[in-house]
Amino acid sequence: MPGNVSKNAKREGAKVLTSRWGGVIKMKSVFENGKLRHFAVCEKTGNTARKAKDLM
């Protein structure tokens, strides 16, 4: 393993999260009212939740 990769770098790639409806869960960010808001979106149904776990 190369020595120039940091200890926090994920080498195997990101895990693909799937929702209970069978779609892929993506995390999105929106800047509104002076705040950065993060939320999870199901690609198949368009459902949104505050955490990815709420869609599973």
GUDO-344042 format. One record per residue: residue number from 0; residue in one letter; x, y, z of N, C-alpha, C, O in turn. Coordinates in nm, 4 decimals. Layout:
BEGIN
+-----+--------+----------+----------+----------+----------+----------+----------+----------+----------+----------+----------+----------+----------+
: num : residu :     n_px :     n_py :     n_pz :    ca_px :    ca_py :    ca_pz :     c_px :     c_py :     c_pz :     o_px :     o_py :     o_pz :
+-----+--------+----------+----------+----------+----------+----------+----------+----------+----------+----------+----------+----------+----------+
: NUM :      A :        X :        Y :        Z :        X :        Y :        Z :        X :        Y :        Z :        X :        Y :        Z :
...
+-----+--------+----------+----------+----------+----------+----------+----------+----------+----------+----------+----------+----------+----------+
This chain:
BEGIN
+-----+--------+----------+----------+----------+----------+----------+----------+----------+----------+----------+----------+----------+----------+
: num : residu :     n_px :     n_py :     n_pz :    ca_px :    ca_py :    ca_pz :     c_px :     c_py :     c_pz :     o_px :     o_py :     o_pz :
+-----+--------+----------+----------+----------+----------+----------+----------+----------+----------+----------+----------+----------+----------+
:   0 :      M :   0.0847 :  -0.1189 :   0.0000 :   0.0000 :   0.0000 :   0.0000 :   0.0885 :   0.1241 :   0.0000 :   0.1849 :   0.1306 :   0.0762 :
:   1 :      P :   0.0575 :   0.2226 :  -0.0840 :   0.1423 :   0.3415 :  -0.0897 :   0.1395 :   0.4189 :   0.0416 :   0.0377 :   0.4224 :   0.1107 :
:   2 :      G :   0.2499 :   0.4795 :   0.0744 :   0.2593 :   0.5517 :   0.2009 :   0.1991 :   0.6907 :   0.1964 :   0.1815 :   0.7523 :   0.3016 :
:   3 :      N :   0.1665 :   0.7430 :   0.0780 :   0.1154 :   0.8791 :   0.0688 :  -0.0361 :   0.8887 :   0.0823 :  -0.0914 :   0.9975 :   0.0657 :
:   4 :      V :  -0.1049 :   0.7791 :   0.1119 :  -0.2499 :   0.7813 :   0.1313 :  -0.2771 :   0.7993 :   0.2803 :  -0.2196 :   0.7291 :   0.3635 :
:   5 :      S :  -0.3654 :   0.8943 :   0.3135 :  -0.3926 :   0.9212 :   0.4549 :  -0.4680 :   0.8052 :   0.5188 :  -0.5310 :   0.7248 :   0.4502 :
:   6 :      K :  -0.4604 :   0.7981 :   0.6515 :  -0.5236 :   0.6871 :   0.7230 :  -0.6759 :   0.6919 :   0.7135 :  -0.7419 :   0.5904 :   0.7358 :
:   7 :      N :  -0.7329 :   0.8081 :   0.6807 :  -0.8783 :   0.8210 :   0.6724 :  -0.9323 :   0.7989 :   0.5314 :  -1.0537 :   0.7982 :   0.5110 :
:   8 :      A :  -0.8437 :   0.7811 :   0.4348 :  -0.8888 :   0.7622 :   0.2962 :  -0.9500 :   0.6238 :   0.2812 :  -0.8935 :   0.5239 :   0.3257 :
:   9 :      K :  -1.0648 :   0.6198 :   0.2185 :  -1.1323 :   0.4924 :   0.1931 :  -1.0818 :   0.4383 :   0.0603 :  -1.1006 :   0.5021 :  -0.0432 :
:  10 :      R :  -1.0187 :   0.3228 :   0.0615 :  -0.9576 :   0.2689 :  -0.0592 :  -1.0558 :   0.1876 :  -0.1426 :  -1.0406 :   0.1799 :  -0.2646 :
:  11 :      E :  -1.1564 :   0.1266 :  -0.0796 :  -1.2450 :   0.0375 :  -0.1548 :  -1.3617 :   0.1111 :  -0.2195 :  -1.4404 :   0.0488 :  -0.2907 :
:  12 :      G :  -1.3753 :   0.2398 :  -0.1976 :  -1.4848 :   0.3170 :  -0.2561 :  -1.6028 :   0.3256 :  -0.1609 :  -1.6085 :   0.2537 :  -0.0612 :
:  13 :      A :  -1.6951 :   0.4122 :  -0.1914 :  -1.8106 :   0.4341 :  -0.1044 :  -1.9085 :   0.3180 :  -0.1149 :  -1.9259 :   0.2599 :  -0.2220 :
:  14 :      K :  -1.9708 :   0.2854 :  -0.0058 :  -2.0738 :   0.1818 :  -0.0042 :  -2.2013 :   0.2389 :  -0.0670 :  -2.2352 :   0.3552 :  -0.0450 :
:  15 :      V :  -2.2706 :   0.1577 :  -0.1441 :  -2.3951 :   0.2008 :  -0.2077 :  -2.5098 :   0.1681 :  -0.1128 :  -2.5323 :   0.0518 :  -0.0795 :
:  16 :      L :  -2.5819 :   0.2708 :  -0.0695 :  -2.6949 :   0.2516 :   0.0205 :  -2.8218 :   0.2370 :  -0.0628 :  -2.8444 :   0.3133 :  -0.1568 :
:  17 :      T :  -2.9044 :   0.1385 :  -0.0279 :  -3.0311 :   0.1201 :  -0.0991 :  -3.1470 :   0.1443 :  -0.0031 :  -3.1415 :   0.1072 :   0.1142 :
:  18 :      S :  -3.2513 :   0.2071 :  -0.0550 :  -3.3676 :   0.2377 :   0.0271 :  -3.4610 :   0.1176 :   0.0328 :  -3.4390 :   0.0170 :  -0.0347 :
:  19 :      R :  -3.5656 :   0.1294 :   0.1143 :  -3.6622 :   0.0191 :   0.1265 :  -3.7462 :   0.0030 :   0.0008 :  -3.8146 :  -0.0980 :  -0.0154 :
:  20 :      W :  -3.7416 :   0.1032 :  -0.0898 :  -3.8141 :   0.0922 :  -0.2166 :  -3.7251 :   0.0410 :  -0.3287 :  -3.7705 :   0.0265 :  -0.4422 :
:  21 :      G :  -3.6000 :   0.0139 :  -0.2984 :  -3.5094 :  -0.0422 :  -0.3967 :  -3.4267 :   0.0587 :  -0.4728 :  -3.3513 :   0.0206 :  -0.5623 :
:  22 :      G :  -3.4383 :   0.1861 :  -0.4404 :  -3.3595 :   0.2889 :  -0.5087 :  -3.2297 :   0.3164 :  -0.4356 :  -3.2101 :   0.2722 :  -0.3225 :
:  23 :      V :  -3.1422 :   0.3890 :  -0.5003 :  -3.0139 :   0.4271 :  -0.4413 :  -3.0325 :   0.5550 :  -0.3606 :  -3.0997 :   0.6478 :  -0.4059 :
:  24 :      I :  -2.9734 :   0.5605 :  -0.2415 :  -2.9826 :   0.6788 :  -0.1561 :  -2.8618 :   0.7679 :  -0.1824 :  -2.7474 :   0.7235 :  -0.1730 :
:  25 :      K :  -2.8884 :   0.8947 :  -0.2156 :  -2.7830 :   0.9938 :  -0.2366 :  -2.7982 :   1.1035 :  -0.1327 :  -2.9098 :   1.1396 :  -0.0953 :
:  26 :      M :  -2.6854 :   1.1564 :  -0.0861 :  -2.6878 :   1.2691 :   0.0064 :  -2.6788 :   1.3988 :  -0.0737 :  -2.5960 :   1.4111 :  -0.1640 :
:  27 :      K :  -2.7646 :   1.4958 :  -0.0400 :  -2.7660 :   1.6247 :  -0.1086 :  -2.7481 :   1.7348 :  -0.0043 :  -2.7758 :   1.7147 :   0.1140 :
:  28 :      S :  -2.7015 :   1.8509 :  -0.0493 :  -2.6849 :   1.9668 :   0.0368 :  -2.7522 :   2.0870 :  -0.0284 :  -2.7409 :   2.1071 :  -0.1493 :
:  29 :      V :  -2.8221 :   2.1665 :   0.0520 :  -2.8895 :   2.2860 :   0.0022 :  -2.8542 :   2.4019 :   0.0934 :  -2.8605 :   2.3893 :   0.2157 :
:  30 :      F :  -2.8170 :   2.5148 :   0.0348 :  -2.7870 :   2.6356 :   0.1118 :  -2.9109 :   2.7240 :   0.1114 :  -2.9460 :   2.7817 :   0.0085 :
:  31 :      E :  -2.9770 :   2.7347 :   0.2259 :  -3.0961 :   2.8195 :   0.2339 :  -3.1003 :   2.8892 :   0.3698 :  -3.0636 :   2.8312 :   0.4720 :
:  32 :      N :  -3.1453 :   3.0134 :   0.3691 :  -3.1540 :   3.0970 :   0.4893 :  -3.0203 :   3.1083 :   0.5616 :  -3.0159 :   3.1126 :   0.6845 :
:  33 :      G :  -2.9117 :   3.1132 :   0.4856 :  -2.7803 :   3.1278 :   0.5466 :  -2.7266 :   3.0030 :   0.6122 :  -2.6260 :   3.0097 :   0.6828 :
:  34 :      K :  -2.7906 :   2.8886 :   0.5914 :  -2.7460 :   2.7633 :   0.6525 :  -2.7318 :   2.6555 :   0.5459 :  -2.8041 :   2.6547 :   0.4463 :
:  35 :      L :  -2.6367 :   2.5643 :   0.5685 :  -2.6168 :   2.4513 :   0.4792 :  -2.6921 :   2.3323 :   0.5368 :  -2.6626 :   2.2868 :   0.6473 :
:  36 :      R :  -2.7905 :   2.2817 :   0.4608 :  -2.8749 :   2.1723 :   0.5071 :  -2.8427 :   2.0470 :   0.4284 :  -2.8395 :   2.0504 :   0.3054 :
:  37 :      H :  -2.8186 :   1.9356 :   0.4976 :  -2.7922 :   1.8078 :   0.4326 :  -2.9145 :   1.7187 :   0.4461 :  -2.9792 :   1.7175 :   0.5508 :
:  38 :      F :  -2.9467 :   1.6445 :   0.3417 :  -3.0575 :   1.5494 :   0.3488 :  -3.0349 :   1.4368 :   0.2500 :  -2.9578 :   1.4497 :   0.1550 :
:  39 :      A :  -3.1038 :   1.3257 :   0.2742 :  -3.0920 :   1.2072 :   0.1897 :  -3.2107 :   1.2014 :   0.0943 :  -3.3233 :   1.2354 :   0.1308 :
:  40 :      V :  -3.1836 :   1.1576 :  -0.0288 :  -3.2881 :   1.1474 :  -0.1314 :  -3.2823 :   1.0081 :  -0.1921 :  -3.1750 :   0.9588 :  -0.2268 :
:  41 :      C :  -3.3997 :   0.9444 :  -0.2049 :  -3.4086 :   0.8175 :  -0.2770 :  -3.4196 :   0.8494 :  -0.4249 :  -3.5092 :   0.9226 :  -0.4670 :
:  42 :      E :  -3.3271 :   0.7936 :  -0.5048 :  -3.3245 :   0.8236 :  -0.6480 :  -3.4467 :   0.7686 :  -0.7207 :  -3.4911 :   0.8273 :  -0.8194 :
:  43 :      K :  -3.5018 :   0.6568 :  -0.6735 :  -3.6128 :   0.5913 :  -0.7440 :  -3.7462 :   0.6620 :  -0.7191 :  -3.8199 :   0.6904 :  -0.8136 :
:  44 :      T :  -3.7777 :   0.6909 :  -0.5910 :  -3.9085 :   0.7472 :  -0.5589 :  -3.9056 :   0.8969 :  -0.5329 :  -4.0102 :   0.9617 :  -0.5369 :
:  45 :      G :  -3.7873 :   0.9539 :  -0.5062 :  -3.7790 :   1.0969 :  -0.4772 :  -3.8096 :   1.1317 :  -0.3333 :  -3.8197 :   1.2497 :  -0.2996 :
:  46 :      N :  -3.8249 :   1.0306 :  -0.2462 :  -3.8506 :   1.0566 :  -0.1057 :  -3.7268 :   1.1193 :  -0.0411 :  -3.6138 :   1.0849 :  -0.0759 :
:  47 :      T :  -3.7491 :   1.2121 :   0.0540 :  -3.6382 :   1.2772 :   0.1228 :  -3.6500 :   1.2531 :   0.2718 :  -3.7597 :   1.2352 :   0.3247 :
:  48 :      A :  -3.5365 :   1.2527 :   0.3386 :  -3.5314 :   1.2379 :   0.4836 :  -3.4069 :   1.3095 :   0.5341 :  -3.3162 :   1.3406 :   0.4569 :
:  49 :      R :  -3.4035 :   1.3353 :   0.6645 :  -3.2905 :   1.4061 :   0.7220 :  -3.1664 :   1.3169 :   0.7261 :  -3.0544 :   1.3647 :   0.7078 :
:  50 :      K :  -3.1865 :   1.1870 :   0.7503 :  -3.0759 :   1.0919 :   0.7576 :  -3.1015 :   0.9804 :   0.6572 :  -3.2164 :   0.9499 :   0.6251 :
:  51 :      A :  -2.9945 :   0.9201 :   0.6081 :  -3.0071 :   0.8094 :   0.5135 :  -3.0736 :   0.6892 :   0.5802 :  -3.1423 :   0.6114 :   0.5140 :
:  52 :      K :  -3.0533 :   0.6740 :   0.7110 :  -3.1095 :   0.5600 :   0.7841 :  -3.2617 :   0.5627 :   0.7854 :  -3.3256 :   0.4578 :   0.7942 :
:  53 :      D :  -3.3209 :   0.6831 :   0.7765 :  -3.4672 :   0.6945 :   0.7792 :  -3.5310 :   0.6380 :   0.6515 :  -3.6492 :   0.6037 :   0.6524 :
:  54 :      L :  -3.4557 :   0.6279 :   0.5434 :  -3.5087 :   0.5756 :   0.4176 :  -3.4871 :   0.4246 :   0.4026 :  -3.5399 :   0.3634 :   0.3097 :
:  55 :      M :  -3.4103 :   0.3649 :   0.4929 :  -3.3779 :   0.2234 :   0.4809 :  -3.4855 :   0.1379 :   0.5456 :  -3.4753 :   0.0152 :   0.5453 :
+-----+--------+----------+----------+----------+----------+----------+----------+----------+----------+----------+----------+----------+----------+
